[in-house]
Amino acid sequence: MIARELFIRCNVILKKGWVAFLTVCVCMSISVTYEFIEWFVSVTSGSSGDSFLGTQGDIWDTQSDMLFATIGAICMVVLFSKLQDKAIRPL
């Protein structure tokens, strides 16, 4: 919601249709960046990398984390966009 509000308040994007798309892209980018940092720390820490990752034996943990972040961002845009617009309109 913060990324969406920044896009709207700063008039970064002129076409409304792009706001939702780019908001989801920002959320996905944050999730991917975190997963890359997590992977890098795991690789550089040697044998303790598996305990750091905390995958609990799930080989798809990284991908599912990114998927759920994307689903959450899409749900936020779909369900709360009008409420956020109403809240920031007086500003």
PyMOL Python script that loads the backbone (N, CA, C, O; Angstrom):
from pymol import cmd

cmd.read_pdbstr("""\
ATOM      1  N   MET A   1       0.828  -1.187   0.000  1.00  0.00           N
ATOM      2  CA  MET A   1       0.000   0.000   0.000  1.00  0.00           C
ATOM      3  C   MET A   1       0.873   1.252   0.000  1.00  0.00           C
ATOM      4  O   MET A   1       0.481   2.293  -0.527  1.00  0.00           O
ATOM      5  N   ILE A   2       2.044   1.142   0.588  1.00  0.00           N
ATOM      6  CA  ILE A   2       2.949   2.291   0.628  1.00  0.00           C
ATOM      7  C   ILE A   2       3.426   2.633  -0.783  1.00  0.00           C
ATOM      8  O   ILE A   2       3.451   3.802  -1.168  1.00  0.00           O
ATOM      9  N   ALA A   3       3.801   1.618  -1.545  1.00  0.00           N
ATOM     10  CA  ALA A   3       4.257   1.863  -2.923  1.00  0.00           C
ATOM     11  C   ALA A   3       3.144   2.487  -3.746  1.00  0.00           C
ATOM     12  O   ALA A   3       3.385   3.427  -4.504  1.00  0.00           O
ATOM     13  N   ARG A   4       1.940   1.980  -3.607  1.00  0.00           N
ATOM     14  CA  ARG A   4       0.796   2.519  -4.359  1.00  0.00           C
ATOM     15  C   ARG A   4       0.549   3.973  -3.983  1.00  0.00           C
ATOM     16  O   ARG A   4       0.305   4.812  -4.851  1.00  0.00           O
ATOM     17  N   GLU A   5       0.611   4.268  -2.692  1.00  0.00           N
ATOM     18  CA  GLU A   5       0.370   5.633  -2.248  1.00  0.00           C
ATOM     19  C   GLU A   5       1.457   6.582  -2.753  1.00  0.00           C
ATOM     20  O   GLU A   5       1.165   7.717  -3.130  1.00  0.00           O
ATOM     21  N   LEU A   6       2.698   6.125  -2.762  1.00  0.00           N
ATOM     22  CA  LEU A   6       3.773   6.958  -3.297  1.00  0.00           C
ATOM     23  C   LEU A   6       3.585   7.220  -4.786  1.00  0.00           C
ATOM     24  O   LEU A   6       3.809   8.335  -5.257  1.00  0.00           O
ATOM     25  N   PHE A   7       3.174   6.192  -5.525  1.00  0.00           N
ATOM     26  CA  PHE A   7       2.911   6.386  -6.951  1.00  0.00           C
ATOM     27  C   PHE A   7       1.822   7.434  -7.170  1.00  0.00           C
ATOM     28  O   PHE A   7       1.924   8.262  -8.074  1.00  0.00           O
ATOM     29  N   ILE A   8       0.789   7.394  -6.348  1.00  0.00           N
ATOM     30  CA  ILE A   8      -0.343   8.311  -6.515  1.00  0.00           C
ATOM     31  C   ILE A   8       0.009   9.720  -6.046  1.00  0.00           C
ATOM     32  O   ILE A   8      -0.233  10.692  -6.761  1.00  0.00           O
ATOM     33  N   ARG A   9       0.573   9.831  -4.860  1.00  0.00           N
ATOM     34  CA  ARG A   9       0.862  11.160  -4.299  1.00  0.00           C
ATOM     35  C   ARG A   9       1.916  11.918  -5.081  1.00  0.00           C
ATOM     36  O   ARG A   9       1.798  13.129  -5.269  1.00  0.00           O
ATOM     37  N   CYS A  10       2.942  11.224  -5.537  1.00  0.00           N
ATOM     38  CA  CYS A  10       4.033  11.882  -6.259  1.00  0.00           C
ATOM     39  C   CYS A  10       3.771  12.005  -7.758  1.00  0.00           C
ATOM     40  O   CYS A  10       4.619  12.500  -8.501  1.00  0.00           O
ATOM     41  N   ASN A  11       2.602  11.558  -8.198  1.00  0.00           N
ATOM     42  CA  ASN A  11       2.246  11.590  -9.620  1.00  0.00           C
ATOM     43  C   ASN A  11       3.324  10.973 -10.495  1.00  0.00           C
ATOM     44  O   ASN A  11       3.686  11.520 -11.537  1.00  0.00           O
ATOM     45  N   VAL A  12       3.828   9.837 -10.060  1.00  0.00           N
ATOM     46  CA  VAL A  12       4.867   9.147 -10.804  1.00  0.00           C
ATOM     47  C   VAL A  12       4.288   8.562 -12.090  1.00  0.00           C
ATOM     48  O   VAL A  12       4.943   8.562 -13.132  1.00  0.00           O
ATOM     49  N   ILE A  13       3.065   8.067 -12.007  1.00  0.00           N
ATOM     50  CA  ILE A  13       2.430   7.405 -13.138  1.00  0.00           C
ATOM     51  C   ILE A  13       1.168   8.184 -13.502  1.00  0.00           C
ATOM     52  O   ILE A  13       0.336   8.463 -12.639  1.00  0.00           O
ATOM     53  N   LEU A  14       1.033   8.526 -14.751  1.00  0.00           N
ATOM     54  CA  LEU A  14      -0.115   9.313 -15.173  1.00  0.00           C
ATOM     55  C   LEU A  14      -1.337   8.457 -15.487  1.00  0.00           C
ATOM     56  O   LEU A  14      -2.466   8.906 -15.291  1.00  0.00           O
ATOM     57  N   LYS A  15      -1.134   7.234 -15.969  1.00  0.00           N
ATOM     58  CA  LYS A  15      -2.261   6.374 -16.306  1.00  0.00           C
ATOM     59  C   LYS A  15      -2.592   5.479 -15.122  1.00  0.00           C
ATOM     60  O   LYS A  15      -1.716   4.789 -14.599  1.00  0.00           O
ATOM     61  N   LYS A  16      -3.849   5.486 -14.698  1.00  0.00           N
ATOM     62  CA  LYS A  16      -4.280   4.732 -13.524  1.00  0.00           C
ATOM     63  C   LYS A  16      -4.040   3.234 -13.650  1.00  0.00           C
ATOM     64  O   LYS A  16      -3.742   2.572 -12.656  1.00  0.00           O
ATOM     65  N   GLY A  17      -4.167   2.692 -14.857  1.00  0.00           N
ATOM     66  CA  GLY A  17      -4.009   1.257 -15.047  1.00  0.00           C
ATOM     67  C   GLY A  17      -2.628   0.730 -14.687  1.00  0.00           C
ATOM     68  O   GLY A  17      -2.483  -0.423 -14.280  1.00  0.00           O
ATOM     69  N   TRP A  18      -1.634   1.561 -14.834  1.00  0.00           N
ATOM     70  CA  TRP A  18      -0.271   1.149 -14.526  1.00  0.00           C
ATOM     71  C   TRP A  18       0.015   1.145 -13.036  1.00  0.00           C
ATOM     72  O   TRP A  18       0.936   0.459 -12.592  1.00  0.00           O
ATOM     73  N   VAL A  19      -0.743   1.884 -12.261  1.00  0.00           N
ATOM     74  CA  VAL A  19      -0.480   1.966 -10.818  1.00  0.00           C
ATOM     75  C   VAL A  19      -0.596   0.594 -10.177  1.00  0.00           C
ATOM     76  O   VAL A  19       0.277   0.198  -9.405  1.00  0.00           O
ATOM     77  N   ALA A  20      -1.647  -0.129 -10.482  1.00  0.00           N
ATOM     78  CA  ALA A  20      -1.844  -1.457  -9.896  1.00  0.00           C
ATOM     79  C   ALA A  20      -0.732  -2.411 -10.325  1.00  0.00           C
ATOM     80  O   ALA A  20      -0.169  -3.132  -9.501  1.00  0.00           O
ATOM     81  N   PHE A  21      -0.425  -2.408 -11.611  1.00  0.00           N
ATOM     82  CA  PHE A  21       0.613  -3.301 -12.129  1.00  0.00           C
ATOM     83  C   PHE A  21       1.960  -3.020 -11.478  1.00  0.00           C
ATOM     84  O   PHE A  21       2.638  -3.943 -11.025  1.00  0.00           O
ATOM     85  N   LEU A  22       2.349  -1.759 -11.429  1.00  0.00           N
ATOM     86  CA  LEU A  22       3.655  -1.417 -10.861  1.00  0.00           C
ATOM     87  C   LEU A  22       3.700  -1.610  -9.351  1.00  0.00           C
ATOM     88  O   LEU A  22       4.764  -1.883  -8.795  1.00  0.00           O
ATOM     89  N   THR A  23       2.572  -1.472  -8.689  1.00  0.00           N
ATOM     90  CA  THR A  23       2.528  -1.755  -7.247  1.00  0.00           C
ATOM     91  C   THR A  23       2.826  -3.222  -6.990  1.00  0.00           C
ATOM     92  O   THR A  23       3.598  -3.558  -6.092  1.00  0.00           O
ATOM     93  N   VAL A  24       2.216  -4.087  -7.774  1.00  0.00           N
ATOM     94  CA  VAL A  24       2.484  -5.525  -7.637  1.00  0.00           C
ATOM     95  C   VAL A  24       3.942  -5.822  -7.993  1.00  0.00           C
ATOM     96  O   VAL A  24       4.581  -6.651  -7.344  1.00  0.00           O
ATOM     97  N   CYS A  25       4.468  -5.157  -9.012  1.00  0.00           N
ATOM     98  CA  CYS A  25       5.866  -5.363  -9.396  1.00  0.00           C
ATOM     99  C   CYS A  25       6.828  -4.956  -8.285  1.00  0.00           C
ATOM    100  O   CYS A  25       7.831  -5.634  -8.059  1.00  0.00           O
ATOM    101  N   VAL A  26       6.540  -3.868  -7.595  1.00  0.00           N
ATOM    102  CA  VAL A  26       7.393  -3.437  -6.490  1.00  0.00           C
ATOM    103  C   VAL A  26       7.373  -4.476  -5.371  1.00  0.00           C
ATOM    104  O   VAL A  26       8.416  -4.811  -4.809  1.00  0.00           O
ATOM    105  N   CYS A  27       6.197  -4.978  -5.054  1.00  0.00           N
ATOM    106  CA  CYS A  27       6.092  -6.002  -4.000  1.00  0.00           C
ATOM    107  C   CYS A  27       6.844  -7.268  -4.395  1.00  0.00           C
ATOM    108  O   CYS A  27       7.529  -7.875  -3.572  1.00  0.00           O
ATOM    109  N   MET A  28       6.711  -7.662  -5.663  1.00  0.00           N
ATOM    110  CA  MET A  28       7.439  -8.840  -6.145  1.00  0.00           C
ATOM    111  C   MET A  28       8.949  -8.601  -6.087  1.00  0.00           C
ATOM    112  O   MET A  28       9.707  -9.502  -5.727  1.00  0.00           O
ATOM    113  N   SER A  29       9.378  -7.411  -6.435  1.00  0.00           N
ATOM    114  CA  SER A  29      10.807  -7.093  -6.426  1.00  0.00           C
ATOM    115  C   SER A  29      11.384  -7.148  -5.019  1.00  0.00           C
ATOM    116  O   SER A  29      12.499  -7.631  -4.818  1.00  0.00           O
ATOM    117  N   ILE A  30      10.639  -6.661  -4.062  1.00  0.00           N
ATOM    118  CA  ILE A  30      11.089  -6.717  -2.669  1.00  0.00           C
ATOM    119  C   ILE A  30      11.214  -8.169  -2.219  1.00  0.00           C
ATOM    120  O   ILE A  30      12.188  -8.534  -1.561  1.00  0.00           O
ATOM    121  N   SER A  31      10.236  -8.996  -2.570  1.00  0.00           N
ATOM    122  CA  SER A  31      10.269 -10.406  -2.201  1.00  0.00           C
ATOM    123  C   SER A  31      11.450 -11.131  -2.854  1.00  0.00           C
ATOM    124  O   SER A  31      12.146 -11.905  -2.197  1.00  0.00           O
ATOM    125  N   VAL A  32      11.670 -10.882  -4.132  1.00  0.00           N
ATOM    126  CA  VAL A  32      12.779 -11.518  -4.841  1.00  0.00           C
ATOM    127  C   VAL A  32      14.115 -11.073  -4.261  1.00  0.00           C
ATOM    128  O   VAL A  32      15.020 -11.890  -4.088  1.00  0.00           O
ATOM    129  N   THR A  33      14.245  -9.792  -3.960  1.00  0.00           N
ATOM    130  CA  THR A  33      15.486  -9.286  -3.375  1.00  0.00           C
ATOM    131  C   THR A  33      15.765  -9.947  -2.039  1.00  0.00           C
ATOM    132  O   THR A  33      16.904 -10.325  -1.764  1.00  0.00           O
ATOM    133  N   TYR A  34      14.741 -10.092  -1.199  1.00  0.00           N
ATOM    134  CA  TYR A  34      14.923 -10.755   0.085  1.00  0.00           C
ATOM    135  C   TYR A  34      15.365 -12.206  -0.113  1.00  0.00           C
ATOM    136  O   TYR A  34      16.266 -12.679   0.580  1.00  0.00           O
ATOM    137  N   GLU A  35      14.743 -12.906  -1.042  1.00  0.00           N
ATOM    138  CA  GLU A  35      15.102 -14.306  -1.275  1.00  0.00           C
ATOM    139  C   GLU A  35      16.533 -14.423  -1.794  1.00  0.00           C
ATOM    140  O   GLU A  35      17.239 -15.364  -1.432  1.00  0.00           O
ATOM    141  N   PHE A  36      16.971 -13.490  -2.630  1.00  0.00           N
ATOM    142  CA  PHE A  36      18.356 -13.508  -3.094  1.00  0.00           C
ATOM    143  C   PHE A  36      19.327 -13.249  -1.947  1.00  0.00           C
ATOM    144  O   PHE A  36      20.373 -13.892  -1.861  1.00  0.00           O
ATOM    145  N   ILE A  37      18.989 -12.316  -1.071  1.00  0.00           N
ATOM    146  CA  ILE A  37      19.840 -12.054   0.100  1.00  0.00           C
ATOM    147  C   ILE A  37      19.901 -13.288   0.985  1.00  0.00           C
ATOM    148  O   ILE A  37      20.974 -13.665   1.457  1.00  0.00           O
ATOM    149  N   GLU A  38      18.768 -13.909   1.208  1.00  0.00           N
ATOM    150  CA  GLU A  38      18.713 -15.123   2.015  1.00  0.00           C
ATOM    151  C   GLU A  38      19.571 -16.230   1.385  1.00  0.00           C
ATOM    152  O   GLU A  38      20.308 -16.922   2.087  1.00  0.00           O
ATOM    153  N   TRP A  39      19.471 -16.390   0.080  1.00  0.00           N
ATOM    154  CA  TRP A  39      20.267 -17.397  -0.615  1.00  0.00           C
ATOM    155  C   TRP A  39      21.757 -17.080  -0.515  1.00  0.00           C
ATOM    156  O   TRP A  39      22.560 -17.979  -0.265  1.00  0.00           O
ATOM    157  N   PHE A  40      22.140 -15.810  -0.707  1.00  0.00           N
ATOM    158  CA  PHE A  40      23.541 -15.417  -0.654  1.00  0.00           C
ATOM    159  C   PHE A  40      24.133 -15.668   0.728  1.00  0.00           C
ATOM    160  O   PHE A  40      25.250 -16.171   0.840  1.00  0.00           O
ATOM    161  N   VAL A  41      23.398 -15.323   1.772  1.00  0.00           N
ATOM    162  CA  VAL A  41      23.878 -15.569   3.132  1.00  0.00           C
ATOM    163  C   VAL A  41      24.019 -17.068   3.381  1.00  0.00           C
ATOM    164  O   VAL A  41      24.965 -17.511   4.031  1.00  0.00           O
ATOM    165  N   SER A  42      23.075 -17.839   2.861  1.00  0.00           N
ATOM    166  CA  SER A  42      23.145 -19.289   3.023  1.00  0.00           C
ATOM    167  C   SER A  42      24.369 -19.877   2.333  1.00  0.00           C
ATOM    168  O   SER A  42      25.043 -20.747   2.885  1.00  0.00           O
ATOM    169  N   VAL A  43      24.652 -19.406   1.137  1.00  0.00           N
ATOM    170  CA  VAL A  43      25.803 -19.920   0.383  1.00  0.00           C
ATOM    171  C   VAL A  43      27.109 -19.526   1.055  1.00  0.00           C
ATOM    172  O   VAL A  43      28.030 -20.339   1.140  1.00  0.00           O
ATOM    173  N   THR A  44      27.200 -18.303   1.530  1.00  0.00           N
ATOM    174  CA  THR A  44      28.451 -17.831   2.133  1.00  0.00           C
ATOM    175  C   THR A  44      28.669 -18.348   3.543  1.00  0.00           C
ATOM    176  O   THR A  44      29.798 -18.329   4.033  1.00  0.00           O
ATOM    177  N   SER A  45      27.625 -18.805   4.205  1.00  0.00           N
ATOM    178  CA  SER A  45      27.792 -19.270   5.582  1.00  0.00           C
ATOM    179  C   SER A  45      28.227 -20.725   5.664  1.00  0.00           C
ATOM    180  O   SER A  45      28.474 -21.230   6.759  1.00  0.00           O
ATOM    181  N   GLY A  46      28.326 -21.403   4.538  1.00  0.00           N
ATOM    182  CA  GLY A  46      28.834 -22.772   4.527  1.00  0.00           C
ATOM    183  C   GLY A  46      27.806 -23.793   4.967  1.00  0.00           C
ATOM    184  O   GLY A  46      26.671 -23.794   4.490  1.00  0.00           O
ATOM    185  N   SER A  47      28.208 -24.657   5.876  1.00  0.00           N
ATOM    186  CA  SER A  47      27.352 -25.786   6.263  1.00  0.00           C
ATOM    187  C   SER A  47      26.130 -25.369   7.067  1.00  0.00           C
ATOM    188  O   SER A  47      25.166 -26.130   7.149  1.00  0.00           O
ATOM    189  N   SER A  48      26.144 -24.203   7.651  1.00  0.00           N
ATOM    190  CA  SER A  48      24.990 -23.761   8.442  1.00  0.00           C
ATOM    191  C   SER A  48      23.922 -23.096   7.571  1.00  0.00           C
ATOM    192  O   SER A  48      22.939 -22.567   8.089  1.00  0.00           O
ATOM    193  N   GLY A  49      24.112 -23.122   6.263  1.00  0.00           N
ATOM    194  CA  GLY A  49      23.177 -22.476   5.345  1.00  0.00           C
ATOM    195  C   GLY A  49      21.785 -23.071   5.384  1.00  0.00           C
ATOM    196  O   GLY A  49      20.797 -22.339   5.328  1.00  0.00           O
ATOM    197  N   ASP A  50      21.692 -24.388   5.479  1.00  0.00           N
ATOM    198  CA  ASP A  50      20.373 -25.023   5.514  1.00  0.00           C
ATOM    199  C   ASP A  50      19.573 -24.623   6.742  1.00  0.00           C
ATOM    200  O   ASP A  50      18.360 -24.425   6.661  1.00  0.00           O
ATOM    201  N   SER A  51      20.243 -24.504   7.874  1.00  0.00           N
ATOM    202  CA  SER A  51      19.508 -24.095   9.081  1.00  0.00           C
ATOM    203  C   SER A  51      19.098 -22.631   8.994  1.00  0.00           C
ATOM    204  O   SER A  51      18.075 -22.241   9.556  1.00  0.00           O
ATOM    205  N   PHE A  52      19.888 -21.814   8.291  1.00  0.00           N
ATOM    206  CA  PHE A  52      19.521 -20.410   8.124  1.00  0.00           C
ATOM    207  C   PHE A  52      18.304 -20.267   7.225  1.00  0.00           C
ATOM    208  O   PHE A  52      17.403 -19.479   7.511  1.00  0.00           O
ATOM    209  N   LEU A  53      18.281 -21.029   6.140  1.00  0.00           N
ATOM    210  CA  LEU A  53      17.164 -20.919   5.204  1.00  0.00           C
ATOM    211  C   LEU A  53      15.845 -21.317   5.848  1.00  0.00           C
ATOM    212  O   LEU A  53      14.811 -20.711   5.562  1.00  0.00           O
ATOM    213  N   GLY A  54      15.864 -22.303   6.694  1.00  0.00           N
ATOM    214  CA  GLY A  54      14.629 -22.706   7.373  1.00  0.00           C
ATOM    215  C   GLY A  54      13.574 -23.244   6.434  1.00  0.00           C
ATOM    216  O   GLY A  54      12.386 -22.988   6.628  1.00  0.00           O
ATOM    217  N   THR A  55      13.986 -23.986   5.416  1.00  0.00           N
ATOM    218  CA  THR A  55      13.032 -24.490   4.446  1.00  0.00           C
ATOM    219  C   THR A  55      12.227 -25.672   4.972  1.00  0.00           C
ATOM    220  O   THR A  55      11.237 -26.056   4.349  1.00  0.00           O
ATOM    221  N   GLN A  56      12.613 -26.247   6.075  1.00  0.00           N
ATOM    222  CA  GLN A  56      11.936 -27.388   6.676  1.00  0.00           C
ATOM    223  C   GLN A  56      11.754 -28.521   5.673  1.00  0.00           C
ATOM    224  O   GLN A  56      10.739 -29.217   5.687  1.00  0.00           O
ATOM    225  N   GLY A  57      12.735 -28.698   4.813  1.00  0.00           N
ATOM    226  CA  GLY A  57      12.691 -29.783   3.849  1.00  0.00           C
ATOM    227  C   GLY A  57      11.882 -29.489   2.599  1.00  0.00           C
ATOM    228  O   GLY A  57      11.771 -30.354   1.730  1.00  0.00           O
ATOM    229  N   ASP A  58      11.321 -28.308   2.482  1.00  0.00           N
ATOM    230  CA  ASP A  58      10.520 -27.953   1.309  1.00  0.00           C
ATOM    231  C   ASP A  58      11.430 -27.316   0.264  1.00  0.00           C
ATOM    232  O   ASP A  58      11.943 -26.216   0.471  1.00  0.00           O
ATOM    233  N   ILE A  59      11.631 -28.005  -0.854  1.00  0.00           N
ATOM    234  CA  ILE A  59      12.533 -27.467  -1.877  1.00  0.00           C
ATOM    235  C   ILE A  59      11.921 -26.281  -2.622  1.00  0.00           C
ATOM    236  O   ILE A  59      12.635 -25.537  -3.294  1.00  0.00           O
ATOM    237  N   TRP A  60      10.621 -26.103  -2.509  1.00  0.00           N
ATOM    238  CA  TRP A  60       9.938 -25.002  -3.187  1.00  0.00           C
ATOM    239  C   TRP A  60       9.638 -23.836  -2.245  1.00  0.00           C
ATOM    240  O   TRP A  60       8.796 -22.993  -2.557  1.00  0.00           O
ATOM    241  N   ASP A  61      10.306 -23.780  -1.114  1.00  0.00           N
ATOM    242  CA  ASP A  61      10.027 -22.740  -0.120  1.00  0.00           C
ATOM    243  C   ASP A  61      10.239 -21.338  -0.678  1.00  0.00           C
ATOM    244  O   ASP A  61       9.406 -20.457  -0.470  1.00  0.00           O
ATOM    245  N   THR A  62      11.330 -21.128  -1.375  1.00  0.00           N
ATOM    246  CA  THR A  62      11.628 -19.805  -1.929  1.00  0.00           C
ATOM    247  C   THR A  62      10.563 -19.379  -2.929  1.00  0.00           C
ATOM    248  O   THR A  62      10.073 -18.251  -2.891  1.00  0.00           O
ATOM    249  N   GLN A  63      10.213 -20.292  -3.821  1.00  0.00           N
ATOM    250  CA  GLN A  63       9.218 -19.962  -4.833  1.00  0.00           C
ATOM    251  C   GLN A  63       7.845 -19.725  -4.212  1.00  0.00           C
ATOM    252  O   GLN A  63       7.115 -18.833  -4.643  1.00  0.00           O
ATOM    253  N   SER A  64       7.492 -20.516  -3.206  1.00  0.00           N
ATOM    254  CA  SER A  64       6.185 -20.308  -2.570  1.00  0.00           C
ATOM    255  C   SER A  64       6.151 -18.993  -1.803  1.00  0.00           C
ATOM    256  O   SER A  64       5.111 -18.336  -1.760  1.00  0.00           O
ATOM    257  N   ASP A  65       7.274 -18.595  -1.194  1.00  0.00           N
ATOM    258  CA  ASP A  65       7.318 -17.293  -0.521  1.00  0.00           C
ATOM    259  C   ASP A  65       7.064 -16.158  -1.506  1.00  0.00           C
ATOM    260  O   ASP A  65       6.308 -15.231  -1.215  1.00  0.00           O
ATOM    261  N   MET A  66       7.700 -16.237  -2.670  1.00  0.00           N
ATOM    262  CA  MET A  66       7.515 -15.191  -3.680  1.00  0.00           C
ATOM    263  C   MET A  66       6.097 -15.218  -4.249  1.00  0.00           C
ATOM    264  O   MET A  66       5.516 -14.168  -4.524  1.00  0.00           O
ATOM    265  N   LEU A  67       5.545 -16.413  -4.423  1.00  0.00           N
ATOM    266  CA  LEU A  67       4.177 -16.534  -4.917  1.00  0.00           C
ATOM    267  C   LEU A  67       3.189 -15.924  -3.938  1.00  0.00           C
ATOM    268  O   LEU A  67       2.289 -15.188  -4.345  1.00  0.00           O
ATOM    269  N   PHE A  68       3.344 -16.222  -2.648  1.00  0.00           N
ATOM    270  CA  PHE A  68       2.417 -15.689  -1.650  1.00  0.00           C
ATOM    271  C   PHE A  68       2.558 -14.173  -1.506  1.00  0.00           C
ATOM    272  O   PHE A  68       1.573 -13.486  -1.236  1.00  0.00           O
ATOM    273  N   ALA A  69       3.762 -13.649  -1.681  1.00  0.00           N
ATOM    274  CA  ALA A  69       3.932 -12.192  -1.668  1.00  0.00           C
ATOM    275  C   ALA A  69       3.207 -11.557  -2.852  1.00  0.00           C
ATOM    276  O   ALA A  69       2.594 -10.497  -2.718  1.00  0.00           O
ATOM    277  N   THR A  70       3.280 -12.205  -3.997  1.00  0.00           N
ATOM    278  CA  THR A  70       2.592 -11.701  -5.189  1.00  0.00           C
ATOM    279  C   THR A  70       1.078 -11.776  -5.016  1.00  0.00           C
ATOM    280  O   THR A  70       0.366 -10.830  -5.349  1.00  0.00           O
ATOM    281  N   ILE A  71       0.590 -12.893  -4.498  1.00  0.00           N
ATOM    282  CA  ILE A  71      -0.851 -13.034  -4.260  1.00  0.00           C
ATOM    283  C   ILE A  71      -1.328 -11.991  -3.255  1.00  0.00           C
ATOM    284  O   ILE A  71      -2.399 -11.409  -3.431  1.00  0.00           O
ATOM    285  N   GLY A  72      -0.553 -11.752  -2.214  1.00  0.00           N
ATOM    286  CA  GLY A  72      -0.912 -10.729  -1.232  1.00  0.00           C
ATOM    287  C   GLY A  72      -0.970  -9.344  -1.839  1.00  0.00           C
ATOM    288  O   GLY A  72      -1.866  -8.561  -1.524  1.00  0.00           O
ATOM    289  N   ALA A  73      -0.011  -9.034  -2.715  1.00  0.00           N
ATOM    290  CA  ALA A  73      -0.003  -7.727  -3.370  1.00  0.00           C
ATOM    291  C   ALA A  73      -1.205  -7.566  -4.288  1.00  0.00           C
ATOM    292  O   ALA A  73      -1.821  -6.501  -4.329  1.00  0.00           O
ATOM    293  N   ILE A  74      -1.540  -8.619  -5.025  1.00  0.00           N
ATOM    294  CA  ILE A  74      -2.698  -8.556  -5.924  1.00  0.00           C
ATOM    295  C   ILE A  74      -3.982  -8.394  -5.124  1.00  0.00           C
ATOM    296  O   ILE A  74      -4.852  -7.605  -5.492  1.00  0.00           O
ATOM    297  N   CYS A  75      -4.101  -9.141  -4.032  1.00  0.00           N
ATOM    298  CA  CYS A  75      -5.296  -9.013  -3.178  1.00  0.00           C
ATOM    299  C   CYS A  75      -5.415  -7.609  -2.600  1.00  0.00           C
ATOM    300  O   CYS A  75      -6.514  -7.058  -2.527  1.00  0.00           O
ATOM    301  N   MET A  76      -4.298  -7.030  -2.191  1.00  0.00           N
ATOM    302  CA  MET A  76      -4.320  -5.674  -1.650  1.00  0.00           C
ATOM    303  C   MET A  76      -4.810  -4.691  -2.695  1.00  0.00           C
ATOM    304  O   MET A  76      -5.646  -3.834  -2.406  1.00  0.00           O
ATOM    305  N   VAL A  77      -4.291  -4.813  -3.910  1.00  0.00           N
ATOM    306  CA  VAL A  77      -4.684  -3.889  -4.968  1.00  0.00           C
ATOM    307  C   VAL A  77      -6.169  -4.057  -5.304  1.00  0.00           C
ATOM    308  O   VAL A  77      -6.883  -3.070  -5.480  1.00  0.00           O
ATOM    309  N   VAL A  78      -6.622  -5.286  -5.390  1.00  0.00           N
ATOM    310  CA  VAL A  78      -8.017  -5.540  -5.764  1.00  0.00           C
ATOM    311  C   VAL A  78      -8.983  -5.141  -4.647  1.00  0.00           C
ATOM    312  O   VAL A  78     -10.015  -4.524  -4.909  1.00  0.00           O
ATOM    313  N   LEU A  79      -8.648  -5.494  -3.404  1.00  0.00           N
ATOM    314  CA  LEU A  79      -9.595  -5.305  -2.302  1.00  0.00           C
ATOM    315  C   LEU A  79      -9.538  -3.933  -1.629  1.00  0.00           C
ATOM    316  O   LEU A  79     -10.554  -3.445  -1.135  1.00  0.00           O
ATOM    317  N   PHE A  80      -8.371  -3.312  -1.605  1.00  0.00           N
ATOM    318  CA  PHE A  80      -8.225  -2.092  -0.810  1.00  0.00           C
ATOM    319  C   PHE A  80      -7.919  -0.825  -1.597  1.00  0.00           C
ATOM    320  O   PHE A  80      -7.716   0.229  -0.993  1.00  0.00           O
ATOM    321  N   SER A  81      -7.880  -0.893  -2.919  1.00  0.00           N
ATOM    322  CA  SER A  81      -7.549   0.293  -3.717  1.00  0.00           C
ATOM    323  C   SER A  81      -8.555   1.420  -3.517  1.00  0.00           C
ATOM    324  O   SER A  81      -8.170   2.570  -3.304  1.00  0.00           O
ATOM    325  N   LYS A  82      -9.817   1.099  -3.584  1.00  0.00           N
ATOM    326  CA  LYS A  82     -10.855   2.137  -3.434  1.00  0.00           C
ATOM    327  C   LYS A  82     -10.831   2.742  -2.035  1.00  0.00           C
ATOM    328  O   LYS A  82     -11.019   3.948  -1.877  1.00  0.00           O
ATOM    329  N   LEU A  83     -10.604   1.919  -1.029  1.00  0.00           N
ATOM    330  CA  LEU A  83     -10.523   2.416   0.342  1.00  0.00           C
ATOM    331  C   LEU A  83      -9.317   3.352   0.507  1.00  0.00           C
ATOM    332  O   LEU A  83      -9.417   4.396   1.150  1.00  0.00           O
ATOM    333  N   GLN A  84      -8.203   2.972  -0.068  1.00  0.00           N
ATOM    334  CA  GLN A  84      -7.024   3.829   0.009  1.00  0.00           C
ATOM    335  C   GLN A  84      -7.229   5.115  -0.759  1.00  0.00           C
ATOM    336  O   GLN A  84      -6.833   6.182  -0.290  1.00  0.00           O
ATOM    337  N   ASP A  85      -7.842   5.036  -1.937  1.00  0.00           N
ATOM    338  CA  ASP A  85      -8.130   6.256  -2.700  1.00  0.00           C
ATOM    339  C   ASP A  85      -8.994   7.210  -1.903  1.00  0.00           C
ATOM    340  O   ASP A  85      -8.748   8.416  -1.893  1.00  0.00           O
ATOM    341  N   LYS A  86     -10.014   6.673  -1.227  1.00  0.00           N
ATOM    342  CA  LYS A  86     -10.892   7.510  -0.422  1.00  0.00           C
ATOM    343  C   LYS A  86     -10.140   8.145   0.744  1.00  0.00           C
ATOM    344  O   LYS A  86     -10.420   9.286   1.112  1.00  0.00           O
ATOM    345  N   ALA A  87      -9.187   7.416   1.326  1.00  0.00           N
ATOM    346  CA  ALA A  87      -8.444   7.920   2.470  1.00  0.00           C
ATOM    347  C   ALA A  87      -7.462   9.018   2.077  1.00  0.00           C
ATOM    348  O   ALA A  87      -7.231   9.940   2.859  1.00  0.00           O
ATOM    349  N   ILE A  88      -6.877   8.936   0.876  1.00  0.00           N
ATOM    350  CA  ILE A  88      -5.890   9.939   0.494  1.00  0.00           C
ATOM    351  C   ILE A  88      -6.472  11.061  -0.354  1.00  0.00           C
ATOM    352  O   ILE A  88      -5.771  12.030  -0.648  1.00  0.00           O
ATOM    353  N   ARG A  89      -7.723  10.958  -0.750  1.00  0.00           N
ATOM    354  CA  ARG A  89      -8.343  11.987  -1.582  1.00  0.00           C
ATOM    355  C   ARG A  89      -8.315  13.375  -0.896  1.00  0.00           C
ATOM    356  O   ARG A  89      -7.994  14.354  -1.569  1.00  0.00           O
ATOM    357  N   PRO A  90      -8.635  13.504   0.400  1.00  0.00           N
ATOM    358  CA  PRO A  90      -8.612  14.824   1.019  1.00  0.00           C
ATOM    359  C   PRO A  90      -7.222  15.454   1.055  1.00  0.00           C
ATOM    360  O   PRO A  90      -7.099  16.672   1.179  1.00  0.00           O
ATOM    361  N   LEU A  91      -6.191  14.648   0.948  1.00  0.00           N
ATOM    362  CA  LEU A  91      -4.835  15.180   1.027  1.00  0.00           C
ATOM    363  C   LEU A  91      -4.479  15.774  -0.307  1.00  0.00           C
ATOM    364  O   LEU A  91      -3.373  16.287  -0.479  1.00  0.00           O
TER     365      LEU A  91
END
""", "prot")
cmd.dss("prot")
cmd.show_as("cartoon", "prot")
cmd.util.cbc("prot")
cmd.orient("prot")
